[in-house]
Amino acid sequence: MSEIVLHNYFRSSTSYRVRIALEMKGLDYSYVPHHLRHGEHLEPPYRAVNPQGLVPALIWRDGTLLVQSLAIIEFLDETVPQPPLLPADALGRARVRMLAQMIACDIHPVNNLRVLTSLRTLFGASDEDVANWFRHWVNETFEPLEKILADSRETGTFCHGDTPGLADICLAAQVANNQRFGVDMTPYPIISRIYDACMELPAFVKAAPKNQPDAE
Amino acid sequence: MSEIVLHNYFRSSTSYRVRIALEMKGLDYSYVPHHLRHGEHLEPPYRAVNPQGLVPALIWRDGTLLVQSLAIIEFLDETVPQPPLLPADALGRARVRMLAQMIACDIHPVNNLRVLTSLRTLFGASDEDVANWFRHWVNETFEPLEKILADSRETGTFCHGDTPGLADICLAAQVANNQRFGVDMTPYPIISRIYDACMELPAFVKAAPKNQPDAE
């Protein structure tokens, strides 16, 4: 069995999600950085590894290429069951996947680097336009996310009970990313409290953008 | 146990995904339409059901609100195991989730109605700009998706072997949506072949936008 390889970028929030899961599962991996702002991920050498040219991409021990952060994390959770990142019951799993996907499908894709760059090149968006766009889509989802967390007795120290899981991984990576665009977190006391609880955990700290080898 | 309720819009491709899964599992449900172009989903009555104001939202038999199409479909798959929508092995499940999420995370969120509307209102995008934007993001993901399908021996009649599953559901709903924006499918023979195979199946046909009660 070869080692696990993570193609990756320190600031990518989807990369951050996978790094947290690898740390929580206690899996060692080789960190291969690709500088997204320099376009390194779009060059032929990386396209030969991952045709989509995106990070993260994980090369599993048997050489299989896995992309898409949530698919990778569910694979890690099925392969290394402890500690579990999803609840044991189907409705609980649905709730955690729902919270995770509210962030992974409704915030991040609209706010990632390639979309923000397209706003500039296609529509002449300014820095201020881009920052407003970013904050708008965060708020569009964080408002109902805060309400869903507030209204549910299943919300605990973390998104679902008192142990961290898939939803917390997505939440923490998104809140960390928000800081670069000055999102006002005052309206989101529960999300903020959960983020703070995550950042008490060594896995979340070790995986954080600023603690990666390619951090600037 | 009450009946299953699906809050829904005929043309929404994420709604289409959930309808296919409900049909494949043989689950009856009550269809509640919300006219997205009239903004009905953003009004207080629906916000009281789903704080996020998006479709689809599924009310399960015990009254639980479930949102996010992939979370809903995995819940249905865990609750009604036959026919399975994911393979039995962890690497197979990772591959199917990866293919599904390439569409669900990298194409659809950037191309949904609220984002296209924002391009018009914020940046004055024309109909042609919007159509180009839509086609660009489809092609950005369909090119590597076609390559990944072509390069894998696991690709069969459908995305993963010879039975339809989660990835095919996402693929079919996306290809159907593409038709509204004139996406040229010539470069994607495998994706096209899988779409055609899906549309031979009663569940995919019955769930199709044009066969819904609110179809225009």
Interface residues (C-beta under 8 A of the other chain):
Chain A: N50 P51 Q52 G53 L54 W60 D62 T64 L66 V67 Q68 L70 A71 I72 E74 F75 E78 T79 A90 L91 R93 A94 R95 R97 M98 A100 Q101 M102 A104 C105 D106 H108 P109 V110 R114 V115 S118 L119 L122 F123 G124 A125 D129 W133 H136 E140 T141 E143 P144 K147 I148
Chain B: N50 P51 Q52 G53 L54 W60 D62 T64 L66 V67 Q68 L70 A71 I72 E74 F75 E78 T79 A90 L91 R93 A94 R95 R97 M98 A100 Q101 M102 A104 C105 D106 H108 P109 V110 R114 V115 S118 L119 L122 F123 G124 A125 D129 W133 H136 E140 T141 E143 P144 K147 I148
